[in-house]
Amino acid sequence: MRNIKKKLLSLGLTAAMVACYTPATIFADEVGNQGNIIEVSTYQELKEALGYNKYDEEKGAFVATEGTAKEGDTIKLTADLIAETDKANPKGNKRTGDSATDARFDSTTGATVTVATNNVTIDGNGHTIDGDGYPTFDFDGVKGAELKNITVEDGAYTAKIGGAIFGFLYAPIVITGMHHSFVAIETQLLADIATTGGSFIFPVAAMSNVAQGAAALSVLLILRKDNKMKGIASASGISALLGITEPAIFGVNLKLRYPFFGAMIGSAVGSGYVMLTKVLAISPGAAGLPGIISIRPTSIVNYIIAMILSMAVAVISTIVIAKVMNKKQAVENQELAA
C-alpha cells in the first residue's frame, strides 16, 4: 500500500511539473510559428531582406524590389553596418549639394531600405547602422513594423505620408492644447542634434500656422461685404503668419469652418514636402515666416517652398470649400422656402 501511495505521489508531482512547464512550451511554439529569424551581416543583405530600389541596367532606372522577409519575421543584425547605394548604380554616391535634388536622388539610389512588410521586427542586436547621410528606413504605409536594440547614425527615417498626416492634424491638436506636449519631444531632438540632425516638429508646426493665416486672409476675398469679419480676418491672419494662430483659428476659421478645413489641407501638403526634402530646425523659434532663422541653412530654400505651397493650397482649398458650402446652403434655403 505504501508503495502504491509513493507511486501515486510521484505521478502527481510529475503531472504538476508537466502542467507548470506546458504553458511555457506552448508559448515558445507560438512565438516560433510567428515567423523566422533572418540574420544579416551586410547592408546589402539587410536591403535584400526588407526591400529597396534596385538599379535595372536594361531600363537604366531604379525599380522597387520586394524583400524576402515575410509578415512576422525578425531581421537580426550580426554586425555594424554602413549604408550603401546599389552597386550597379552608375552615379555612385555623388551628390549635387542642392538639398532638393539630393532628396530626390536619395530616395532612388538604393541606399534606403524600403520596409514593405507588415509586422516585421528589425532587431539591431545592439549594433549600429551608419546611414552615410541617407534616409535609412522608409516605413510609409507599413503597419506593425518594429525597430529595437539599434542605433542609426548620420541617417534618418523617411515618413512622407506620416508627415502629411501630422500636418493635417496639427491644427486640431492646437485646439486641444496638446501641442504643448511636443515641447519635451522637440527639446530631446535638439539636445541630440548630432544624431537627429534637428527637429522635424518645428517645420510641421510652421506649415500649419502659415496655412491657418493664409486661410484667414482668404476670407477677405470671400466675404467682401462683411467689414467686421474682414477686420478680424486681416489682423488675425497676419498674426498667424508670424506664428500665433489662436486669434485666426478661434476668431475666424473655426467660426466659418471652411477656412479651417482649407488650412488643414494646405498644412498637409506643406508638411509632406518638408518631410520629403528633410527640412529640419536647429533651434526653437517662431513657427511661421520668422522661423527661417531656426531652419538648417541647407534646408532654407525648401522651407520657403513648403510655406508657399502650404499657403497657396490653403487659399485655393478655402475658396473651393466656401463655394461648395455656400451652394449647399443655398439649396437648403430654397427647400425650406418651398
KEKE-3310 file (N, C-alpha, C; in steps of 0.2 Angstrom, whole numbers, plus 5000, padded with zeros to 4 digits):
npx = (5004:5010:5019:5011:5005:5017:5020:5009:5010:5022:5018:5009:5016:5025:5015:5011:5022:5024:5012:5015:5026:5021:5013:5024:5030:5021:5019:5032:5032:5022:5028:5038:5031:5027:5036:5051:5068:5080:5096:5107:5122:5128:5125:5119:5113:5103:5095:5091:5083:5073:5069:5071:5076:5081:5094:5091:5099:5096:5084:5089:5086:5079:5070:5057:5060:5055:5057:5064:5059:5045:5028:5029:5042:5058:5072:5088:5102:5120:5131:5139:5133:5136:5128:5124:5123:5115:5125:5126:5122:5126:5129:5134:5139:5138:5134:5124:5124:5113:5099:5086:5087:5096:5087:5078:5086:5092:5081:5080:5092:5094:5100:5091:5082:5067:5054:5042:5034:5022:5021:5034:5050:5064:5078:5092:5101:5110:5119:5125:5120:5127:5121:5127:5122:5111:5093:5088:5078:5062:5046:5034:5016:5017:5012:5013:5027:5043:5057:5071:5084:5094:5105:5105:5116:5120:5109:5092:5074:5062:5046:5035:5021:5017:5021:5013:5000:5002:5004:4991:4983:4988:4983:4970:4975:4981:4970:4965:4976:4986:4997:5007:5013:5023:5034:5043:5047:5053:5063:5072:5075:5083:5093:5100:5106:5117:5115:5101:5100:5091:5075:5060:5047:5046:5046:5034:5024:5026:5021:5008:5004:5006:4997:4985:4985:4985:4973:4964:4966:4961:4948:4945:4943:4932:4921:4917:4909:4907:4912:4916:4920:4930:4939:4943:4948:4959:4969:4971:4975:4987:4994:4994:5003:5014:5016:5007:4993:4980:4971:4967:4962:4951:4944:4941:4943:4937:4925:4919:4921:4925:4937:4946:4946:4951:4964:4969:4971:4980:4991:4994:4999:5011:5018:5020:5029:5040:5044:5048:5059:5067:5068:5074:5074:5086:5085:5074:5060:5050:5036:5033:5033:5044:5052:5062:5075:5077:5079:5089:5103:5105:5092:5084:5079:5070:5061:5056:5049:5040:5032:5026:5019:5010:5003:4997:4990:4981:4974:4967:4960:4952:4944:4937:4931:4922:4914:4907:4901:4893:4884:4878:4871:4863:4854:4848:4841:4832:4824:4819:4811:4802)
npy = (4994:5006:5008:5009:5022:5030:5029:5035:5048:5051:5051:5061:5073:5073:5076:5088:5096:5094:5101:5114:5117:5116:5127:5136:5129:5129:5143:5146:5138:5145:5158:5154:5150:5162:5168:5168:5170:5180:5182:5195:5202:5211:5227:5226:5213:5216:5225:5217:5208:5216:5225:5236:5250:5244:5245:5244:5239:5237:5244:5256:5263:5264:5252:5246:5234:5219:5213:5198:5195:5189:5192:5194:5190:5191:5202:5201:5209:5205:5212:5228:5240:5249:5261:5259:5263:5255:5244:5243:5255:5269:5281:5281:5287:5301:5318:5333:5344:5352:5353:5349:5342:5332:5326:5320:5312:5304:5296:5286:5280:5267:5266:5268:5258:5250:5247:5235:5226:5221:5220:5216:5214:5223:5219:5226:5220:5227:5233:5245:5256:5265:5278:5286:5298:5296:5293:5280:5270:5267:5268:5270:5267:5255:5243:5239:5238:5236:5243:5239:5239:5245:5257:5271:5281:5297:5297:5294:5292:5290:5297:5302:5301:5300:5313:5321:5318:5321:5335:5338:5336:5344:5357:5354:5348:5358:5366:5358:5360:5351:5352:5358:5348:5343:5350:5345:5333:5339:5346:5336:5331:5342:5342:5331:5334:5330:5317:5317:5327:5338:5346:5339:5343:5357:5363:5357:5362:5376:5375:5372:5384:5395:5391:5392:5406:5410:5405:5412:5425:5423:5425:5438:5439:5432:5436:5449:5460:5460:5469:5469:5456:5455:5464:5457:5445:5450:5455:5444:5435:5439:5439:5425:5421:5425:5416:5415:5408:5407:5418:5418:5405:5403:5415:5417:5406:5393:5398:5400:5389:5383:5390:5384:5370:5371:5376:5365:5356:5363:5363:5350:5347:5355:5350:5337:5340:5346:5335:5326:5333:5333:5344:5352:5359:5369:5375:5382:5393:5406:5398:5400:5413:5420:5410:5405:5408:5398:5387:5374:5379:5373:5369:5379:5385:5375:5376:5388:5386:5376:5383:5392:5383:5378:5389:5393:5382:5381:5393:5391:5380:5384:5394:5385:5376:5385:5389:5377:5374:5386:5384:5373:5377:5387:5379:5372:5382:5386:5374:5375:5386:5383)
npz = (5000:5004:4995:4983:4987:4987:4973:4967:4973:4967:4953:4954:4957:4946:4936:4940:4938:4924:4920:4925:4916:4903:4898:4895:4886:4875:4873:4868:4856:4850:4848:4840:4828:4823:4814:4805:4810:4802:4799:4797:4790:4782:4774:4761:4762:4772:4765:4755:4762:4767:4757:4743:4732:4717:4705:4688:4675:4661:4659:4664:4675:4692:4701:4711:4723:4731:4748:4755:4767:4777:4784:4801:4803:4809:4808:4811:4816:4814:4814:4814:4802:4787:4777:4760:4742:4728:4720:4707:4703:4692:4696:4708:4724:4722:4725:4723:4731:4732:4742:4738:4726:4730:4739:4731:4724:4734:4737:4728:4726:4730:4742:4753:4764:4760:4769:4767:4772:4783:4801:4804:4812:4816:4823:4830:4838:4847:4838:4826:4813:4801:4793:4782:4779:4771:4770:4780:4784:4776:4781:4775:4774:4781:4793:4810:4810:4819:4827:4836:4849:4842:4834:4824:4815:4808:4798:4793:4796:4784:4782:4773:4771:4784:4788:4781:4787:4800:4798:4794:4805:4814:4817:4823:4835:4841:4845:4856:4864:4866:4859:4866:4873:4864:4866:4875:4867:4856:4862:4866:4854:4849:4858:4855:4843:4835:4832:4827:4818:4819:4823:4817:4820:4822:4808:4803:4812:4808:4795:4797:4804:4795:4785:4792:4794:4780:4776:4784:4779:4766:4768:4766:4752:4750:4759:4755:4759:4772:4783:4797:4799:4790:4795:4807:4802:4794:4803:4812:4803:4799:4811:4813:4802:4807:4818:4828:4831:4837:4837:4824:4822:4832:4831:4817:4808:4813:4816:4804:4797:4784:4781:4790:4787:4774:4778:4785:4774:4766:4776:4776:4764:4763:4774:4771:4760:4767:4774:4764:4759:4769:4779:4793:4809:4818:4830:4843:4840:4832:4825:4809:4797:4802:4806:4798:4802:4811:4804:4797:4788:4775:4772:4770:4758:4754:4764:4762:4750:4754:4763:4754:4746:4756:4760:4747:4743:4754:4753:4740:4743:4753:4746:4737:4745:4752:4741:4738:4750:4751:4740:4744:4755:4750:4742:4752:4759:4748:4748:4761:4759:4750)
capx = (5000:5014:5022:5006:5005:5023:5020:5004:5013:5027:5015:5006:5022:5027:5009:5011:5028:5022:5007:5019:5030:5017:5012:5030:5032:5016:5021:5038:5030:5018:5032:5042:5027:5025:5040:5058:5074:5084:5102:5111:5129:5130:5119:5116:5108:5098:5091:5088:5078:5067:5067:5075:5075:5087:5095:5090:5104:5092:5079:5093:5082:5078:5064:5056:5061:5052:5062:5062:5055:5038:5025:5030:5049:5063:5078:5093:5109:5125:5137:5138:5133:5136:5123:5127:5119:5115:5132:5125:5121:5132:5130:5138:5136:5139:5128:5125:5124:5107:5096:5080:5090:5098:5082:5075:5091:5092:5075:5080:5099:5095:5103:5086:5079:5060:5051:5036:5031:5018:5023:5041:5054:5071:5082:5099:5105:5115:5123:5124:5120:5129:5117:5130:5118:5105:5087:5090:5072:5056:5041:5027:5011:5018:5009:5016:5035:5046:5064:5073:5091:5098:5107:5106:5120:5120:5104:5085:5068:5058:5039:5031:5014:5016:5022:5007:4995:5004:5002:4984:4980:4992:4978:4965:4979:4982:4964:4965:4981:4990:5003:5012:5017:5028:5040:5048:5050:5057:5069:5076:5078:5088:5098:5104:5106:5122:5112:5095:5100:5087:5068:5055:5041:5045:5043:5027:5020:5026:5017:5001:5002:5005:4991:4979:4985:4983:4966:4960:4966:4957:4941:4944:4941:4925:4916:4919:4904:4907:4918:4918:4924:4936:4944:4946:4952:4966:4973:4972:4979:4994:4997:4996:5009:5020:5017:5002:4987:4974:4966:4964:4958:4945:4940:4938:4942:4933:4918:4916:4923:4928:4944:4949:4947:4956:4971:4972:4973:4987:4996:4996:5004:5017:5021:5023:5035:5046:5047:5051:5065:5071:5069:5074:5075:5091:5084:5067:5059:5043:5034:5030:5038:5051:5055:5068:5081:5078:5080:5096:5105:5104:5085:5080:5076:5064:5057:5052:5045:5035:5027:5022:5014:5005:4998:4993:4985:4976:4969:4963:4956:4947:4939:4933:4926:4917:4909:4903:4896:4888:4879:4874:4867:4858:4849:4844:4837:4827:4820:4815:4807:4797)
capy = (5000:5012:5008:5012:5029:5033:5029:5040:5054:5053:5053:5068:5078:5073:5079:5095:5099:5095:5106:5120:5119:5116:5134:5139:5126:5131:5149:5146:5136:5150:5163:5151:5150:5168:5170:5166:5175:5181:5186:5199:5204:5216:5231:5223:5208:5220:5228:5211:5205:5221:5228:5243:5252:5241:5248:5240:5241:5237:5250:5262:5266:5261:5248:5244:5227:5217:5209:5191:5194:5188:5195:5191:5188:5196:5203:5202:5211:5202:5216:5235:5241:5256:5261:5260:5263:5249:5244:5244:5262:5272:5288:5280:5291:5308:5322:5340:5349:5355:5348:5347:5337:5326:5322:5316:5307:5299:5291:5282:5277:5260:5267:5267:5251:5251:5241:5234:5220:5222:5216:5214:5217:5224:5219:5228:5216:5231:5235:5252:5257:5272:5280:5289:5304:5294:5290:5273:5266:5270:5264:5273:5263:5249:5243:5235:5237:5237:5244:5238:5237:5248:5264:5274:5287:5300:5294:5297:5288:5294:5296:5307:5301:5302:5320:5325:5316:5325:5342:5339:5335:5348:5362:5351:5346:5365:5367:5355:5362:5346:5354:5360:5342:5342:5354:5340:5329:5344:5348:5330:5331:5347:5341:5326:5336:5327:5311:5318:5332:5343:5344:5339:5346:5364:5364:5355:5367:5382:5374:5373:5391:5399:5389:5395:5413:5411:5404:5418:5431:5422:5427:5444:5438:5428:5440:5456:5465:5459:5473:5467:5449:5457:5467:5452:5441:5453:5456:5438:5431:5442:5436:5418:5420:5426:5411:5415:5406:5406:5423:5416:5399:5404:5421:5417:5399:5389:5401:5400:5381:5382:5392:5379:5364:5373:5377:5358:5353:5366:5361:5343:5347:5358:5346:5332:5342:5346:5328:5323:5336:5333:5350:5351:5365:5368:5379:5384:5399:5407:5394:5404:5416:5422:5403:5404:5409:5392:5381:5372:5383:5369:5367:5386:5385:5370:5378:5393:5382:5372:5388:5394:5378:5377:5395:5393:5376:5383:5399:5388:5375:5388:5396:5380:5373:5390:5389:5371:5375:5391:5381:5368:5381:5390:5373:5370:5388:5385:5369:5377:5392:5379)
capz = (5000:5005:4988:4979:4988:4984:4966:4966:4974:4962:4947:4955:4957:4939:4932:4942:4934:4917:4920:4925:4911:4897:4895:4893:4879:4870:4871:4864:4850:4846:4845:4834:4822:4821:4809:4805:4811:4797:4802:4791:4792:4777:4772:4756:4765:4775:4759:4751:4767:4768:4751:4741:4725:4714:4698:4682:4669:4655:4659:4666:4681:4698:4701:4718:4724:4737:4752:4756:4774:4777:4789:4807:4803:4813:4804:4816:4814:4817:4814:4812:4795:4784:4771:4753:4736:4724:4717:4699:4701:4689:4699:4714:4730:4721:4727:4720:4736:4732:4746:4735:4721:4734:4742:4726:4722:4740:4738:4722:4725:4733:4749:4758:4765:4760:4773:4764:4775:4790:4807:4804:4818:4815:4829:4829:4842:4850:4833:4824:4806:4799:4787:4777:4776:4768:4774:4781:4783:4774:4783:4773:4773:4784:4799:4815:4810:4825:4827:4843:4850:4836:4834:4817:4815:4801:4794:4795:4794:4780:4783:4770:4772:4791:4789:4779:4792:4806:4797:4793:4811:4819:4820:4829:4841:4844:4848:4862:4868:4867:4856:4871:4875:4859:4868:4878:4862:4852:4866:4866:4847:4848:4863:4852:4836:4832:4829:4824:4813:4821:4824:4812:4823:4821:4801:4803:4815:4804:4789:4800:4806:4789:4782:4795:4792:4773:4775:4787:4774:4760:4769:4763:4745:4750:4762:4754:4761:4779:4786:4803:4799:4786:4800:4812:4797:4792:4809:4815:4798:4799:4817:4812:4798:4812:4822:4833:4827:4841:4835:4817:4822:4836:4829:4810:4804:4816:4816:4797:4796:4778:4781:4795:4783:4769:4781:4786:4768:4765:4780:4775:4758:4765:4779:4767:4757:4772:4776:4758:4757:4775:4782:4800:4813:4823:4836:4844:4837:4830:4819:4804:4792:4805:4808:4793:4806:4815:4800:4795:4782:4768:4771:4770:4751:4754:4769:4759:4745:4758:4765:4748:4744:4761:4759:4741:4744:4759:4750:4735:4746:4757:4741:4734:4750:4753:4736:4739:4756:4750:4736:4748:4760:4745:4740:4758:4760:4743:4750:4766:4757:4746)
cpx = (5004:5017:5018:5005:5011:5022:5014:5006:5018:5024:5011:5011:5024:5021:5009:5017:5027:5017:5010:5023:5027:5016:5018:5032:5027:5018:5027:5036:5026:5022:5036:5038:5025:5030:5047:5063:5079:5090:5105:5117:5132:5124:5116:5111:5102:5093:5087:5082:5072:5064:5070:5073:5082:5088:5095:5094:5100:5088:5083:5089:5081:5071:5063:5057:5059:5057:5059:5059:5048:5035:5026:5038:5053:5069:5083:5100:5114:5132:5135:5138:5134:5132:5127:5122:5119:5122:5132:5124:5127:5134:5134:5135:5137:5133:5129:5126:5118:5102:5089:5082:5092:5093:5079:5080:5092:5087:5076:5087:5099:5098:5097:5083:5071:5057:5044:5032:5028:5021:5029:5045:5061:5075:5089:5104:5111:5120:5121:5124:5122:5126:5120:5126:5112:5099:5088:5084:5066:5050:5034:5022:5012:5015:5012:5024:5038:5054:5066:5081:5095:5099:5108:5110:5120:5115:5097:5080:5064:5050:5035:5024:5012:5017:5016:5001:4996:5002:4995:4981:4983:4987:4973:4969:4980:4976:4963:4971:4987:4997:5009:5016:5023:5035:5045:5051:5055:5064:5074:5079:5083:5094:5103:5105:5111:5120:5106:5095:5096:5080:5064:5048:5040:5043:5036:5022:5020:5021:5009:4999:5001:4999:4985:4979:4983:4975:4961:4960:4962:4950:4940:4942:4934:4920:4918:4915:4904:4913:4921:4922:4930:4942:4947:4951:4959:4971:4975:4976:4986:4998:4999:5002:5015:5021:5012:4995:4980:4969:4962:4960:4951:4941:4937:4937:4937:4925:4915:4917:4927:4936:4949:4951:4952:4963:4973:4974:4980:4992:4999:5001:5011:5021:5024:5029:5041:5049:5050:5058:5069:5073:5069:5076:5081:5091:5077:5066:5051:5041:5030:5035:5044:5055:5061:5074:5082:5080:5087:5097:5103:5097:5081:5076:5069:5059:5052:5047:5039:5030:5023:5017:5009:5000:4994:4988:4979:4971:4964:4958:4950:4941:4934:4928:4921:4912:4904:4898:4891:4882:4875:4869:4861:4852:4845:4839:4831:4822:4815:4809:4801:4792)
cpy = (5006:5013:5011:5020:5033:5034:5035:5047:5056:5055:5060:5074:5079:5077:5086:5099:5099:5101:5113:5122:5119:5123:5137:5136:5128:5138:5150:5143:5141:5156:5160:5151:5156:5170:5167:5172:5175:5185:5189:5202:5210:5221:5229:5217:5211:5222:5222:5208:5210:5224:5234:5244:5249:5244:5243:5242:5241:5243:5257:5266:5262:5258:5246:5236:5224:5213:5202:5190:5193:5191:5191:5189:5193:5196:5205:5203:5207:5206:5223:5236:5248:5256:5262:5260:5256:5250:5245:5251:5266:5279:5287:5284:5299:5312:5329:5345:5353:5351:5345:5341:5331:5322:5317:5310:5301:5294:5286:5279:5270:5260:5266:5261:5253:5245:5241:5229:5222:5217:5213:5217:5217:5224:5220:5224:5220:5234:5242:5252:5264:5273:5283:5295:5302:5292:5283:5268:5270:5266:5266:5267:5256:5249:5238:5234:5239:5238:5243:5237:5240:5255:5266:5280:5290:5298:5297:5291:5292:5292:5301:5307:5303:5310:5324:5324:5321:5333:5343:5339:5340:5354:5360:5350:5353:5367:5364:5357:5357:5347:5356:5354:5340:5346:5349:5336:5333:5345:5342:5329:5336:5346:5336:5327:5333:5321:5312:5323:5338:5341:5344:5342:5353:5366:5362:5360:5374:5381:5375:5380:5395:5397:5392:5402:5414:5410:5409:5424:5430:5424:5434:5444:5435:5433:5447:5462:5465:5463:5471:5461:5451:5460:5462:5447:5444:5453:5449:5434:5433:5439:5429:5417:5421:5421:5410:5414:5406:5411:5421:5410:5400:5410:5420:5410:5394:5391:5400:5392:5380:5384:5386:5373:5365:5373:5370:5355:5356:5364:5354:5343:5350:5354:5340:5334:5343:5340:5325:5326:5336:5339:5349:5358:5364:5371:5380:5391:5400:5403:5397:5407:5418:5415:5401:5404:5403:5386:5380:5375:5379:5368:5374:5386:5381:5372:5384:5390:5379:5377:5391:5389:5377:5383:5395:5388:5378:5388:5395:5384:5379:5391:5391:5377:5378:5390:5383:5372:5380:5388:5377:5372:5384:5385:5372:5376:5388:5380:5371:5382:5388:5376)
cpz = (5000:4998:4983:4980:4986:4977:4964:4967:4969:4955:4948:4954:4949:4935:4934:4938:4927:4916:4920:4919:4904:4894:4892:4886:4874:4868:4867:4857:4846:4844:4839:4828:4820:4815:4810:4807:4805:4799:4796:4794:4788:4776:4766:4758:4768:4770:4756:4756:4767:4762:4749:4734:4721:4707:4693:4676:4663:4654:4661:4671:4687:4699:4708:4718:4731:4741:4753:4763:4773:4784:4796:4808:4807:4809:4810:4814:4818:4817:4813:4805:4793:4777:4765:4748:4733:4720:4710:4698:4698:4692:4705:4720:4729:4722:4724:4725:4737:4736:4742:4730:4725:4737:4737:4724:4728:4740:4732:4721:4727:4740:4755:4758:4765:4763:4770:4767:4782:4795:4807:4809:4815:4821:4828:4833:4845:4845:4830:4816:4805:4792:4781:4774:4773:4772:4774:4781:4781:4776:4781:4771:4776:4791:4804:4814:4816:4824:4835:4843:4844:4836:4826:4818:4808:4796:4796:4793:4790:4781:4780:4771:4779:4792:4787:4784:4798:4804:4796:4800:4816:4822:4825:4835:4845:4848:4855:4867:4869:4863:4860:4873:4870:4861:4871:4872:4858:4856:4866:4859:4846:4852:4859:4845:4832:4828:4825:4818:4814:4822:4818:4814:4821:4813:4800:4806:4811:4798:4791:4801:4800:4785:4785:4794:4785:4772:4778:4782:4768:4761:4767:4756:4745:4753:4761:4757:4769:4782:4792:4803:4795:4791:4805:4808:4796:4797:4811:4810:4798:4805:4816:4807:4802:4817:4828:4830:4830:4839:4828:4818:4826:4834:4822:4808:4807:4816:4809:4794:4790:4778:4785:4791:4777:4772:4782:4780:4766:4769:4779:4769:4760:4770:4775:4763:4761:4774:4770:4757:4764:4778:4789:4803:4818:4829:4837:4841:4835:4824:4814:4800:4796:4807:4803:4797:4810:4811:4798:4788:4775:4767:4770:4763:4751:4759:4766:4754:4749:4760:4760:4746:4749:4761:4753:4741:4749:4756:4745:4738:4750:4752:4738:4739:4752:4748:4737:4745:4755:4745:4740:4752:4756:4744:4746:4760:4755:4745:4756:4764:4753:4751)
residu = (MET:ARG:ASN:ILE:LYS:LYS:LYS:LEU:LEU:SER:LEU:GLY:LEU:THR:ALA:ALA:MET:VAL:ALA:CYS:TYR:THR:PRO:ALA:THR:ILE:PHE:ALA:ASP:GLU:VAL:GLY:ASN:GLN:GLY:ASN:ILE:ILE:GLU:VAL:SER:THR:TYR:GLN:GLU:LEU:LYS:GLU:ALA:LEU:GLY:TYR:ASN:LYS:TYR:ASP:GLU:GLU:LYS:GLY:ALA:PHE:VAL:ALA:THR:GLU:GLY:THR:ALA:LYS:GLU:GLY:ASP:THR:ILE:LYS:LEU:THR:ALA:ASP:LEU:ILE:ALA:GLU:THR:ASP:LYS:ALA:ASN:PRO:LYS:GLY:ASN:LYS:ARG:THR:GLY:ASP:SER:ALA:THR:ASP:ALA:ARG:PHE:ASP:SER:THR:THR:GLY:ALA:THR:VAL:THR:VAL:ALA:THR:ASN:ASN:VAL:THR:ILE:ASP:GLY:ASN:GLY:HIS:THR:ILE:ASP:GLY:ASP:GLY:TYR:PRO:THR:PHE:ASP:PHE:ASP:GLY:VAL:LYS:GLY:ALA:GLU:LEU:LYS:ASN:ILE:THR:VAL:GLU:ASP:GLY:ALA:TYR:THR:ALA:LYS:ILE:GLY:GLY:ALA:ILE:PHE:GLY:PHE:LEU:TYR:ALA:PRO:ILE:VAL:ILE:THR:GLY:MET:HIS:HIS:SER:PHE:VAL:ALA:ILE:GLU:THR:GLN:LEU:LEU:ALA:ASP:ILE:ALA:THR:THR:GLY:GLY:SER:PHE:ILE:PHE:PRO:VAL:ALA:ALA:MET:SER:ASN:VAL:ALA:GLN:GLY:ALA:ALA:ALA:LEU:SER:VAL:LEU:LEU:ILE:LEU:ARG:LYS:ASP:ASN:LYS:MET:LYS:GLY:ILE:ALA:SER:ALA:SER:GLY:ILE:SER:ALA:LEU:LEU:GLY:ILE:THR:GLU:PRO:ALA:ILE:PHE:GLY:VAL:ASN:LEU:LYS:LEU:ARG:TYR:PRO:PHE:PHE:GLY:ALA:MET:ILE:GLY:SER:ALA:VAL:GLY:SER:GLY:TYR:VAL:MET:LEU:THR:LYS:VAL:LEU:ALA:ILE:SER:PRO:GLY:ALA:ALA:GLY:LEU:PRO:GLY:ILE:ILE:SER:ILE:ARG:PRO:THR:SER:ILE:VAL:ASN:TYR:ILE:ILE:ALA:MET:ILE:LEU:SER:MET:ALA:VAL:ALA:VAL:ILE:SER:THR:ILE:VAL:ILE:ALA:LYS:VAL:MET:ASN:LYS:LYS:GLN:ALA:VAL:GLU:ASN:GLN:GLU:LEU:ALA:ALA)
# end
